[in-house]
Amino acid sequence: MCDRIDAHDWAALARLLHPEFVCRLAHTGEQFGGPDWVRFNAEYPGFEQLELLDLVASGNRAVCRARVVGGSQGSDEEFQVAGFITQRDGLIAELVEVWADCDATPPDGTRVQ
């Protein structure tokens, strides 16, 4: 899944999805079916790269963490995303994504480098 997103291979990404696929974005409450989720990714403004950083899988479940880079208004932006995946019939049936902005400032205002 991550390789296909990074390659911007939207047709191949769609083939990985179960007909009853649903993606929930935990941070916004949005929910997408398969075609809408693929389109959301394909049309996301400024998306450039997705790098898989960590993957843990067992049975029909997997969790991944990735770094996403994109640009808007002339500057690069970096995000981290965690994806919680459930597979059914050999395809991705459910995905819950949790996104974080890498430029966020901790509540006390300090930042560890």
A tleap script that builds the chain and sets N, CA, C and O, in Angstrom:
source leaprc.protein.ff14SB
mol = sequence {
  NMET CYS ASP ARG ILE ASP ALA HIE ASP TRP
  ALA ALA LEU ALA ARG LEU LEU HIE PRO GLU
  PHE VAL CYS ARG LEU ALA HIE THR GLY GLU
  GLN PHE GLY GLY PRO ASP TRP VAL ARG PHE
  ASN ALA GLU TYR PRO GLY PHE GLU GLN LEU
  GLU LEU LEU ASP LEU VAL ALA SER GLY ASN
  ARG ALA VAL CYS ARG ALA ARG VAL VAL GLY
  GLY SER GLN GLY SER ASP GLU GLU PHE GLN
  VAL ALA GLY PHE ILE THR GLN ARG ASP GLY
  LEU ILE ALA GLU LEU VAL GLU VAL TRP ALA
  ASP CYS ASP ALA THR PRO PRO ASP GLY THR
  ARG VAL CGLN
}
set mol.1.N position { 0.824 -1.177 0.000 }
set mol.1.CA position { 0.000 0.000 0.000 }
set mol.1.C position { 0.879 1.257 0.000 }
set mol.1.O position { 0.683 2.155 -0.819 }
set mol.2.N position { 1.842 1.316 0.916 }
set mol.2.CA position { 2.705 2.500 1.009 }
set mol.2.C position { 3.526 2.697 -0.259 }
set mol.2.O position { 3.686 3.824 -0.727 }
set mol.3.N position { 4.045 1.607 -0.817 }
set mol.3.CA position { 4.820 1.706 -2.057 }
set mol.3.C position { 3.979 2.273 -3.191 }
set mol.3.O position { 4.464 3.086 -3.977 }
set mol.4.N position { 2.732 1.855 -3.281 }
set mol.4.CA position { 1.867 2.334 -4.365 }
set mol.4.C position { 1.513 3.809 -4.186 }
set mol.4.O position { 1.435 4.559 -5.159 }
set mol.5.N position { 1.297 4.220 -2.924 }
set mol.5.CA position { 1.026 5.635 -2.666 }
set mol.5.C position { 2.257 6.465 -3.016 }
set mol.5.O position { 2.140 7.496 -3.679 }
set mol.6.N position { 3.438 6.026 -2.576 }
set mol.6.CA position { 4.670 6.767 -2.861 }
set mol.6.C position { 4.909 6.882 -4.364 }
set mol.6.O position { 5.384 7.913 -4.840 }
set mol.7.N position { 4.581 5.829 -5.114 }
set mol.7.CA position { 4.775 5.825 -6.573 }
set mol.7.C position { 3.662 6.573 -7.311 }
set mol.7.O position { 3.725 6.739 -8.529 }
set mol.8.N position { 2.654 7.019 -6.577 }
set mol.8.CA position { 1.493 7.679 -7.183 }
set mol.8.C position { 0.804 6.744 -8.173 }
set mol.8.O position { 0.270 7.188 -9.190 }
set mol.9.N position { 0.821 5.449 -7.868 }
set mol.9.CA position { 0.198 4.439 -8.728 }
set mol.9.C position { -1.209 4.162 -8.210 }
set mol.9.O position { -1.449 3.170 -7.522 }
set mol.10.N position { -2.127 5.053 -8.553 }
set mol.10.CA position { -3.473 5.031 -7.985 }
set mol.10.C position { -4.282 3.836 -8.457 }
set mol.10.O position { -5.102 3.324 -7.695 }
set mol.11.N position { -4.086 3.380 -9.665 }
set mol.11.CA position { -4.812 2.205 -10.157 }
set mol.11.C position { -4.391 0.960 -9.372 }
set mol.11.O position { -5.236 0.149 -8.992 }
set mol.12.N position { -3.089 0.809 -9.130 }
set mol.12.CA position { -2.606 -0.340 -8.355 }
set mol.12.C position { -3.070 -0.254 -6.905 }
set mol.12.O position { -3.371 -1.279 -6.294 }
set mol.13.N position { -3.131 0.946 -6.349 }
set mol.13.CA position { -3.630 1.123 -4.988 }
set mol.13.C position { -5.082 0.664 -4.899 }
set mol.13.O position { -5.455 -0.043 -3.963 }
set mol.14.N position { -5.882 1.053 -5.847 }
set mol.14.CA position { -7.305 0.671 -5.845 }
set mol.14.C position { -7.483 -0.845 -5.876 }
set mol.14.O position { -8.418 -1.368 -5.269 }
set mol.15.N position { -6.600 -1.551 -6.574 }
set mol.15.CA position { -6.708 -3.015 -6.659 }
set mol.15.C position { -6.408 -3.717 -5.339 }
set mol.15.O position { -6.743 -4.891 -5.180 }
set mol.16.N position { -5.787 -3.025 -4.394 }
set mol.16.CA position { -5.500 -3.608 -3.072 }
set mol.16.C position { -6.690 -3.548 -2.128 }
set mol.16.O position { -6.674 -4.179 -1.071 }
set mol.17.N position { -7.717 -2.802 -2.495 }
set mol.17.CA position { -8.813 -2.528 -1.582 }
set mol.17.C position { -9.985 -3.488 -1.745 }
set mol.17.O position { -10.399 -3.799 -2.862 }
set mol.18.N position { -10.507 -3.950 -0.624 }
set mol.18.CA position { -11.697 -4.802 -0.581 }
set mol.18.C position { -12.895 -3.984 -1.073 }
set mol.18.O position { -12.924 -2.771 -0.868 }
set mol.19.N position { -13.881 -4.612 -1.715 }
set mol.19.CA position { -15.064 -3.862 -2.173 }
set mol.19.C position { -15.781 -3.106 -1.048 }
set mol.19.O position { -16.437 -2.095 -1.304 }
set mol.20.N position { -15.662 -3.583 0.181 }
set mol.20.CA position { -16.302 -2.917 1.324 }
set mol.20.C position { -15.313 -2.053 2.111 }
set mol.20.O position { -15.569 -1.718 3.268 }
set mol.21.N position { -14.184 -1.692 1.489 }
set mol.21.CA position { -13.157 -0.888 2.146 }
set mol.21.C position { -13.734 0.387 2.732 }
set mol.21.O position { -14.590 1.041 2.137 }
set mol.22.N position { -13.236 0.723 3.924 }
set mol.22.CA position { -13.558 2.005 4.541 }
set mol.22.C position { -12.296 2.527 5.228 }
set mol.22.O position { -11.568 1.778 5.879 }
set mol.23.N position { -12.059 3.825 5.068 }
set mol.23.CA position { -10.952 4.504 5.751 }
set mol.23.C position { -11.559 5.567 6.650 }
set mol.23.O position { -12.415 6.346 6.231 }
set mol.24.N position { -11.099 5.582 7.896 }
set mol.24.CA position { -11.527 6.612 8.851 }
set mol.24.C position { -10.296 7.436 9.246 }
set mol.24.O position { -9.256 6.880 9.600 }
set mol.25.N position { -10.422 8.734 9.184 }
set mol.25.CA position { -9.358 9.631 9.643 }
set mol.25.C position { -9.702 10.017 11.080 }
set mol.25.O position { -10.619 10.804 11.316 }
set mol.26.N position { -8.959 9.458 12.036 }
set mol.26.CA position { -9.277 9.626 13.456 }
set mol.26.C position { -9.212 11.084 13.889 }
set mol.26.O position { -9.970 11.498 14.766 }
set mol.27.N position { -8.335 11.856 13.300 }
set mol.27.CA position { -8.109 13.240 13.726 }
set mol.27.C position { -9.170 14.207 13.206 }
set mol.27.O position { -9.323 15.297 13.758 }
set mol.28.N position { -9.909 13.834 12.152 }
set mol.28.CA position { -10.937 14.731 11.605 }
set mol.28.C position { -12.332 14.120 11.615 }
set mol.28.O position { -13.327 14.834 11.489 }
set mol.29.N position { -12.409 12.800 11.765 }
set mol.29.CA position { -13.710 12.135 11.727 }
set mol.29.C position { -14.199 11.828 10.324 }
set mol.29.O position { -15.290 11.284 10.156 }
set mol.30.N position { -13.416 12.165 9.318 }
set mol.30.CA position { -13.826 11.874 7.939 }
set mol.30.C position { -13.808 10.372 7.692 }
set mol.30.O position { -13.057 9.630 8.325 }
set mol.31.N position { -14.651 9.940 6.756 }
set mol.31.CA position { -14.718 8.525 6.379 }
set mol.31.C position { -14.851 8.441 4.863 }
set mol.31.O position { -15.602 9.197 4.247 }
set mol.32.N position { -14.093 7.490 4.267 }
set mol.32.CA position { -14.069 7.332 2.814 }
set mol.32.C position { -14.269 5.875 2.437 }
set mol.32.O position { -13.775 4.978 3.121 }
set mol.33.N position { -14.996 5.636 1.347 }
set mol.33.CA position { -15.012 4.339 0.702 }
set mol.33.C position { -13.790 4.249 -0.207 }
set mol.33.O position { -13.047 5.220 -0.349 }
set mol.34.N position { -13.583 3.094 -0.817 }
set mol.34.CA position { -12.390 2.868 -1.628 }
set mol.34.C position { -12.120 3.893 -2.713 }
set mol.34.O position { -11.066 4.530 -2.699 }
set mol.35.N position { -13.051 4.075 -3.666 }
set mol.35.CA position { -12.785 5.024 -4.756 }
set mol.35.C position { -12.549 6.454 -4.256 }
set mol.35.O position { -11.700 7.170 -4.787 }
set mol.36.N position { -13.308 6.864 -3.230 }
set mol.36.CA position { -13.146 8.214 -2.699 }
set mol.36.C position { -11.803 8.377 -1.988 }
set mol.36.O position { -11.183 9.437 -2.075 }
set mol.37.N position { -11.345 7.324 -1.278 }
set mol.37.CA position { -10.068 7.394 -0.592 }
set mol.37.C position { -8.911 7.462 -1.586 }
set mol.37.O position { -7.967 8.226 -1.384 }
set mol.38.N position { -8.976 6.673 -2.652 }
set mol.38.CA position { -7.933 6.725 -3.691 }
set mol.38.C position { -7.914 8.117 -4.320 }
set mol.38.O position { -6.844 8.697 -4.503 }
set mol.39.N position { -9.077 8.652 -4.648 }
set mol.39.CA position { -9.169 9.989 -5.248 }
set mol.39.C position { -8.637 11.056 -4.268 }
set mol.39.O position { -7.920 11.969 -4.676 }
set mol.40.N position { -8.989 10.936 -2.989 }
set mol.40.CA position { -8.508 11.859 -1.955 }
set mol.40.C position { -6.984 11.904 -1.949 }
set mol.40.O position { -6.394 12.983 -1.875 }
set mol.41.N position { -6.344 10.738 -2.027 }
set mol.41.CA position { -4.881 10.670 -2.054 }
set mol.41.C position { -4.327 11.233 -3.361 }
set mol.41.O position { -3.370 12.008 -3.350 }
set mol.42.N position { -4.918 10.849 -4.471 }
set mol.42.CA position { -4.419 11.270 -5.782 }
set mol.42.C position { -4.512 12.778 -5.968 }
set mol.42.O position { -3.650 13.382 -6.607 }
set mol.43.N position { -5.546 13.381 -5.416 }
set mol.43.CA position { -5.786 14.807 -5.633 }
set mol.43.C position { -5.306 15.679 -4.480 }
set mol.43.O position { -5.537 16.889 -4.486 }
set mol.44.N position { -4.629 15.073 -3.472 }
set mol.44.CA position { -4.214 15.867 -2.320 }
set mol.44.C position { -3.203 16.925 -2.761 }
set mol.44.O position { -2.193 16.586 -3.377 }
set mol.45.N position { -3.454 18.186 -2.460 }
set mol.45.CA position { -2.592 19.273 -2.954 }
set mol.45.C position { -1.146 19.157 -2.468 }
set mol.45.O position { -0.884 19.090 -1.267 }
set mol.46.N position { -0.226 19.133 -3.412 }
set mol.46.CA position { 1.191 19.183 -3.089 }
set mol.46.C position { 1.827 17.885 -2.626 }
set mol.46.O position { 3.007 17.880 -2.276 }
set mol.47.N position { 1.074 16.762 -2.613 }
set mol.47.CA position { 1.659 15.509 -2.138 }
set mol.47.C position { 2.842 15.116 -3.013 }
set mol.47.O position { 2.745 15.111 -4.240 }
set mol.48.N position { 3.975 14.782 -2.358 }
set mol.48.CA position { 5.183 14.397 -3.079 }
set mol.48.C position { 5.650 12.982 -2.765 }
set mol.48.O position { 5.898 12.193 -3.676 }
set mol.49.N position { 5.774 12.653 -1.466 }
set mol.49.CA position { 6.441 11.401 -1.102 }
set mol.49.C position { 5.841 10.805 0.165 }
set mol.49.O position { 5.420 11.527 1.068 }
set mol.50.N position { 5.808 9.486 0.216 }
set mol.50.CA position { 5.466 8.741 1.423 }
set mol.50.C position { 6.574 7.730 1.665 }
set mol.50.O position { 6.884 6.920 0.792 }
set mol.51.N position { 7.171 7.777 2.852 }
set mol.51.CA position { 8.252 6.861 3.214 }
set mol.51.C position { 7.808 6.001 4.390 }
set mol.51.O position { 7.510 6.522 5.464 }
set mol.52.N position { 7.764 4.701 4.193 }
set mol.52.CA position { 7.404 3.769 5.264 }
set mol.52.C position { 8.546 3.727 6.278 }
set mol.52.O position { 9.691 3.459 5.914 }
set mol.53.N position { 8.238 3.989 7.545 }
set mol.53.CA position { 9.247 4.010 8.599 }
set mol.53.C position { 9.185 2.791 9.505 }
set mol.53.O position { 10.205 2.368 10.048 }
set mol.54.N position { 7.998 2.225 9.670 }
set mol.54.CA position { 7.831 1.110 10.605 }
set mol.54.C position { 6.596 0.318 10.194 }
set mol.54.O position { 5.600 0.886 9.746 }
set mol.55.N position { 6.674 -0.999 10.353 }
set mol.55.CA position { 5.551 -1.867 10.014 }
set mol.55.C position { 5.553 -3.062 10.960 }
set mol.55.O position { 6.574 -3.726 11.138 }
set mol.56.N position { 4.395 -3.327 11.564 }
set mol.56.CA position { 4.204 -4.494 12.418 }
set mol.56.C position { 2.946 -5.187 11.922 }
set mol.56.O position { 1.898 -4.556 11.783 }
set mol.57.N position { 3.048 -6.494 11.653 }
set mol.57.CA position { 1.899 -7.229 11.129 }
set mol.57.C position { 1.760 -8.563 11.844 }
set mol.57.O position { 2.746 -9.203 12.208 }
set mol.58.N position { 0.505 -8.963 12.037 }
set mol.58.CA position { 0.197 -10.259 12.631 }
set mol.58.C position { -1.185 -10.686 12.154 }
set mol.58.O position { -2.168 -9.965 12.328 }
set mol.59.N position { -1.244 -11.865 11.554 }
set mol.59.CA position { -2.536 -12.346 11.052 }
set mol.59.C position { -3.090 -11.401 10.005 }
set mol.59.O position { -2.418 -11.075 9.026 }
set mol.60.N position { -4.330 -10.962 10.219 }
set mol.60.CA position { -4.979 -10.080 9.245 }
set mol.60.C position { -4.885 -8.605 9.641 }
set mol.60.O position { -5.604 -7.769 9.093 }
set mol.61.N position { -3.993 -8.281 10.599 }
set mol.61.CA position { -3.851 -6.900 11.077 }
set mol.61.C position { -2.429 -6.392 10.848 }
set mol.61.O position { -1.464 -7.154 10.907 }
set mol.62.N position { -2.324 -5.107 10.588 }
set mol.62.CA position { -1.018 -4.468 10.437 }
set mol.62.C position { -1.119 -3.028 10.928 }
set mol.62.O position { -2.171 -2.392 10.868 }
set mol.63.N position { 0.013 -2.546 11.414 }
set mol.63.CA position { 0.137 -1.152 11.826 }
set mol.63.C position { 1.398 -0.616 11.163 }
set mol.63.O position { 2.446 -1.262 11.185 }
set mol.64.N position { 1.288 0.559 10.580 }
set mol.64.CA position { 2.453 1.169 9.965 }
set mol.64.C position { 2.572 2.618 10.402 }
set mol.64.O position { 1.603 3.249 10.824 }
set mol.65.N position { 3.796 3.126 10.288 }
set mol.65.CA position { 4.075 4.539 10.533 }
set mol.65.C position { 4.852 5.031 9.331 }
set mol.65.O position { 5.791 4.378 8.874 }
set mol.66.N position { 4.457 6.181 8.823 }
set mol.66.CA position { 5.096 6.709 7.623 }
set mol.66.C position { 5.329 8.210 7.747 }
set mol.66.O position { 4.668 8.912 8.512 }
set mol.67.N position { 6.288 8.663 6.969 }
set mol.67.CA position { 6.610 10.087 6.834 }
set mol.67.C position { 6.068 10.534 5.479 }
set mol.67.O position { 6.303 9.890 4.457 }
set mol.68.N position { 5.350 11.631 5.490 }
set mol.68.CA position { 4.755 12.155 4.268 }
set mol.68.C position { 5.295 13.568 4.036 }
set mol.68.O position { 5.307 14.399 4.944 }
set mol.69.N position { 5.735 13.819 2.820 }
set mol.69.CA position { 6.260 15.127 2.456 }
set mol.69.C position { 5.399 15.685 1.337 }
set mol.69.O position { 5.034 14.983 0.394 }
set mol.70.N position { 5.089 16.949 1.465 }
set mol.70.CA position { 4.322 17.632 0.444 }
set mol.70.C position { 4.668 19.098 0.448 }
set mol.70.O position { 5.324 19.586 1.368 }
set mol.71.N position { 4.238 19.790 -0.557 }
set mol.71.CA position { 4.532 21.211 -0.627 }
set mol.71.C position { 3.274 22.005 -0.890 }
set mol.71.O position { 2.401 21.586 -1.650 }
set mol.72.N position { 3.197 23.138 -0.261 }
set mol.72.CA position { 2.115 24.068 -0.560 }
set mol.72.C position { 2.639 25.472 -0.320 }
set mol.72.O position { 3.442 25.707 0.583 }
set mol.73.N position { 2.187 26.371 -1.118 }
set mol.73.CA position { 2.575 27.776 -0.990 }
set mol.73.C position { 4.097 27.943 -0.986 }
set mol.73.O position { 4.628 28.791 -0.269 }
set mol.74.N position { 4.804 27.124 -1.795 }
set mol.74.CA position { 6.237 27.274 -1.981 }
set mol.74.C position { 7.120 26.702 -0.894 }
set mol.74.O position { 8.323 26.961 -0.892 }
set mol.75.N position { 6.569 25.932 0.031 }
set mol.75.CA position { 7.407 25.352 1.077 }
set mol.75.C position { 7.066 23.875 1.270 }
set mol.75.O position { 5.936 23.441 1.043 }
set mol.76.N position { 8.088 23.113 1.700 }
set mol.76.CA position { 7.865 21.699 1.995 }
set mol.76.C position { 7.256 21.563 3.381 }
set mol.76.O position { 7.609 22.297 4.304 }
set mol.77.N position { 6.341 20.618 3.514 }
set mol.77.CA position { 5.735 20.299 4.794 }
set mol.77.C position { 5.947 18.822 5.045 }
set mol.77.O position { 5.928 18.022 4.109 }
set mol.78.N position { 6.150 18.450 6.302 }
set mol.78.CA position { 6.355 17.057 6.667 }
set mol.78.C position { 5.322 16.657 7.710 }
set mol.78.O position { 5.028 17.402 8.644 }
set mol.79.N position { 4.781 15.458 7.524 }
set mol.79.CA position { 3.795 14.904 8.442 }
set mol.79.C position { 4.200 13.482 8.793 }
set mol.79.O position { 4.987 12.858 8.083 }
set mol.80.N position { 3.661 12.981 9.882 }
set mol.80.CA position { 3.771 11.570 10.240 }
set mol.80.C position { 2.355 11.025 10.261 }
set mol.80.O position { 1.419 11.710 10.672 }
set mol.81.N position { 2.207 9.792 9.815 }
set mol.81.CA position { 0.900 9.143 9.835 }
set mol.81.C position { 1.060 7.726 10.361 }
set mol.81.O position { 2.015 7.025 10.028 }
set mol.82.N position { 0.111 7.322 11.183 }
set mol.82.CA position { 0.024 5.933 11.634 }
set mol.82.C position { -1.222 5.339 10.991 }
set mol.82.O position { -2.288 5.954 10.996 }
set mol.83.N position { -1.079 4.146 10.441 }
set mol.83.CA position { -2.192 3.472 9.795 }
set mol.83.C position { -2.451 2.135 10.454 }
set mol.83.O position { -1.527 1.346 10.655 }
set mol.84.N position { -3.705 1.876 10.793 }
set mol.84.CA position { -4.133 0.627 11.418 }
set mol.84.C position { -4.999 -0.102 10.398 }
set mol.84.O position { -6.088 0.359 10.057 }
set mol.85.N position { -4.513 -1.237 9.915 }
set mol.85.CA position { -5.073 -1.913 8.750 }
set mol.85.C position { -5.668 -3.261 9.138 }
set mol.85.O position { -5.080 -4.010 9.918 }
set mol.86.N position { -6.840 -3.559 8.583 }
set mol.86.CA position { -7.450 -4.880 8.713 }
set mol.86.C position { -7.653 -5.439 7.315 }
set mol.86.O position { -8.196 -4.771 6.436 }
set mol.87.N position { -7.211 -6.664 7.127 }
set mol.87.CA position { -7.303 -7.333 5.830 }
set mol.87.C position { -8.446 -8.349 5.864 }
set mol.87.O position { -8.674 -9.007 6.879 }
set mol.88.N position { -9.148 -8.465 4.761 }
set mol.88.CA position { -10.197 -9.484 4.617 }
set mol.88.C position { -10.167 -9.996 3.184 }
set mol.88.O position { -10.113 -9.210 2.238 }
set mol.89.N position { -10.202 -11.293 3.028 }
set mol.89.CA position { -10.180 -11.923 1.698 }
set mol.89.C position { -8.941 -11.507 0.901 }
set mol.89.O position { -9.001 -11.392 -0.323 }
set mol.90.N position { -7.816 -11.281 1.591 }
set mol.90.CA position { -6.572 -10.931 0.923 }
set mol.90.C position { -6.471 -9.481 0.483 }
set mol.90.O position { -5.524 -9.104 -0.208 }
set mol.91.N position { -7.448 -8.659 0.881 }
set mol.91.CA position { -7.464 -7.247 0.490 }
set mol.91.C position { -7.613 -6.363 1.726 }
set mol.91.O position { -8.014 -6.838 2.788 }
set mol.92.N position { -7.295 -5.101 1.588 }
set mol.92.CA position { -7.427 -4.162 2.701 }
set mol.92.C position { -8.897 -3.786 2.839 }
set mol.92.O position { -9.491 -3.202 1.933 }
set mol.93.N position { -9.472 -4.132 3.989 }
set mol.93.CA position { -10.894 -3.883 4.214 }
set mol.93.C position { -11.143 -2.651 5.076 }
set mol.93.O position { -12.150 -1.962 4.916 }
set mol.94.N position { -10.215 -2.382 5.992 }
set mol.94.CA position { -10.397 -1.235 6.888 }
set mol.94.C position { -9.048 -0.582 7.148 }
set mol.94.O position { -8.031 -1.259 7.299 }
set mol.95.N position { -9.058 0.739 7.198 }
set mol.95.CA position { -7.866 1.524 7.497 }
set mol.95.C position { -8.281 2.678 8.390 }
set mol.95.O position { -9.207 3.421 8.064 }
set mol.96.N position { -7.601 2.827 9.506 }
set mol.96.CA position { -7.767 3.999 10.362 }
set mol.96.C position { -6.446 4.745 10.325 }
set mol.96.O position { -5.400 4.176 10.637 }
set mol.97.N position { -6.486 6.018 9.944 }
set mol.97.CA position { -5.282 6.841 9.859 }
set mol.97.C position { -5.297 7.898 10.958 }
set mol.97.O position { -6.331 8.492 11.265 }
set mol.98.N position { -4.106 8.117 11.546 }
set mol.98.CA position { -3.930 9.170 12.540 }
set mol.98.C position { -2.754 10.024 12.078 }
set mol.98.O position { -1.628 9.536 11.988 }
set mol.99.N position { -3.009 11.283 11.790 }
set mol.99.CA position { -2.003 12.182 11.228 }
set mol.99.C position { -1.498 13.153 12.279 }
set mol.99.O position { -2.237 13.561 13.175 }
set mol.100.N position { -0.223 13.517 12.157 }
set mol.100.CA position { 0.377 14.518 13.037 }
set mol.100.C position { 1.259 15.455 12.215 }
set mol.100.O position { 1.955 15.020 11.298 }
set mol.101.N position { 1.225 16.712 12.543 }
set mol.101.CA position { 2.053 17.736 11.917 }
set mol.101.C position { 3.418 17.714 12.586 }
set mol.101.O position { 3.502 17.856 13.805 }
set mol.102.N position { 4.479 17.540 11.827 }
set mol.102.CA position { 5.831 17.453 12.403 }
set mol.102.C position { 6.342 18.790 12.915 }
set mol.102.O position { 7.363 18.825 13.603 }
set mol.103.N position { 5.674 19.880 12.607 }
set mol.103.CA position { 6.105 21.192 13.086 }
set mol.103.C position { 5.342 21.638 14.322 }
set mol.103.O position { 5.460 22.791 14.737 }
set mol.104.N position { 4.566 20.750 14.911 }
set mol.104.CA position { 3.783 21.119 16.095 }
set mol.104.C position { 4.719 21.436 17.257 }
set mol.104.O position { 5.793 20.848 17.389 }
set mol.105.N position { 4.298 22.360 18.078 }
set mol.105.CA position { 5.060 22.757 19.254 }
set mol.105.C position { 4.455 22.117 20.487 }
set mol.105.O position { 3.241 22.181 20.683 }
set mol.106.N position { 5.281 21.498 21.326 }
set mol.106.CA position { 4.770 20.904 22.556 }
set mol.106.C position { 4.090 21.965 23.426 }
set mol.106.O position { 4.394 23.152 23.307 }
set mol.107.N position { 3.175 21.541 24.298 }
set mol.107.CA position { 2.424 22.505 25.114 }
set mol.107.C position { 3.310 23.434 25.956 }
set mol.107.O position { 2.927 24.577 26.207 }
set mol.108.N position { 4.482 22.969 26.395 }
set mol.108.CA position { 5.339 23.829 27.205 }
set mol.108.C position { 6.234 24.742 26.358 }
set mol.108.O position { 7.023 25.517 26.900 }
set mol.109.N position { 6.110 24.649 25.024 }
set mol.109.CA position { 6.851 25.525 24.126 }
set mol.109.C position { 8.257 25.085 23.789 }
set mol.109.O position { 8.891 25.685 22.921 }
set mol.110.N position { 8.768 24.052 24.449 }
set mol.110.CA position { 10.115 23.570 24.149 }
set mol.110.C position { 10.068 22.589 23.004 }
set mol.110.O position { 9.028 22.005 22.702 }
set mol.111.N position { 11.191 22.422 22.383 }
set mol.111.CA position { 11.270 21.487 21.251 }
set mol.111.C position { 12.605 20.756 21.311 }
set mol.111.O position { 13.664 21.385 21.305 }
set mol.112.N position { 12.555 19.443 21.368 }
set mol.112.CA position { 13.773 18.640 21.407 }
set mol.112.C position { 14.225 18.382 19.977 }
set mol.112.O position { 13.419 17.982 19.138 }
set mol.113.N position { 15.485 18.602 19.693 }
set mol.113.CA position { 16.010 18.396 18.334 }
set mol.113.C position { 16.703 17.070 18.221 }
set mol.113.O position { 17.207 16.726 17.151 }
savepdb mol mol.pdb
quit
